Amino acid sequence: MAKYTESVYFGAMKNLTITLDEETARLARVRAAKRDMSVSRYIGELLRRELRHDEEYEAAYRAWRAEKPFPLKGPPQPYPKREELYDRPVFRRR
């Protein structure tokens, strides 16, 4: 049985009450036991991981938005007309 030791706690811990349906609570107990954790710690780890992922995603998005646009190659060209796009043999009725 592998042990998961990825937890890092910052400061004081706060208590939180959550409500779960029976099946979700059962699965949480099983998964926490497989990781040799309490359900409370397991749920805390899940939530911490999810929030960290959201923060990393937002930071990557902000970095992408901050980048300058890059020039396209060649001179600008007008978009093709709808008729030009659909005037191909594959789109013609037989």
C-alpha positions in Angstrom: 0.0 0.0 0.0 1.5 3.3 -1.1 1.5 6.3 1.2 0.7 9.7 -0.2 2.5 12.5 1.6 2.0 15.6 -0.5 0.3 17.7 2.2 1.6 21.1 3.2 -0.3 23.0 5.8 -0.2 26.8 6.1 -0.9 28.3 9.5 -3.9 27.4 11.6 -6.6 25.0 10.3 -10.2 25.9 10.2 -13.1 23.5 10.8 -15.8 23.2 8.1 -18.9 21.2 8.0 -20.0 19.6 4.7 -23.0 17.5 3.7 -22.5 14.5 1.5 -24.8 11.9 0.2 -24.2 8.3 1.5 -22.5 7.1 -1.7 -20.1 10.0 -1.9 -19.3 9.7 1.8 -18.6 6.0 1.4 -16.3 6.6 -1.6 -14.5 9.3 0.3 -13.9 7.0 3.3 -12.6 4.3 1.1 -10.2 6.6 -0.8 -9.0 8.2 2.4 -8.3 4.8 3.9 -6.4 3.7 0.8 -4.2 6.7 1.3 -3.9 6.2 5.0 -5.6 9.6 5.7 -8.6 10.8 7.6 -11.6 11.8 5.5 -11.2 15.4 6.7 -7.6 15.4 5.6 -8.4 13.7 2.3 -11.2 16.2 1.5 -8.8 19.1 2.5 -6.1 17.7 0.1 -8.7 17.4 -2.8 -9.9 21.0 -2.2 -6.4 22.4 -1.9 -5.3 20.6 -5.1 -8.3 21.9 -7.0 -7.9 25.5 -5.8 -4.1 25.4 -6.6 -5.0 24.1 -10.1 -7.5 27.0 -10.6 -4.9 29.5 -9.5 -2.3 28.1 -11.8 -4.7 28.1 -14.7 -5.7 31.7 -14.0 -2.0 32.7 -13.8 -1.3 31.0 -17.2 -4.3 32.7 -18.8 -3.2 36.1 -17.5 0.3 35.5 -18.8 -1.1 34.5 -22.2 -3.3 37.5 -22.4 -0.4 39.8 -21.5 1.7 38.6 -24.5 1.8 40.9 -27.5 0.1 39.7 -30.7 2.5 38.3 -33.2 2.4 39.4 -36.9 1.0 37.1 -39.4 3.0 36.3 -42.5 2.2 38.0 -45.7 -0.2 40.8 -46.5 -3.7 40.8 -45.2 -6.2 39.0 -47.4 -10.0 39.2 -47.4 -12.0 36.3 -46.1 -13.5 34.1 -48.9 -17.1 34.5 -49.7 -19.6 31.9 -48.5 -20.3 30.9 -52.1 -16.6 30.3 -52.8 -16.3 28.0 -49.8 -19.3 25.9 -50.6 -18.9 25.8 -54.4 -16.9 22.6 -54.4 -17.8 19.2 -55.8 -18.0 17.6 -52.3 -20.9 20.0 -51.4 -22.8 19.7 -54.7 -25.9 17.5 -54.7 -25.9 14.7 -57.2 
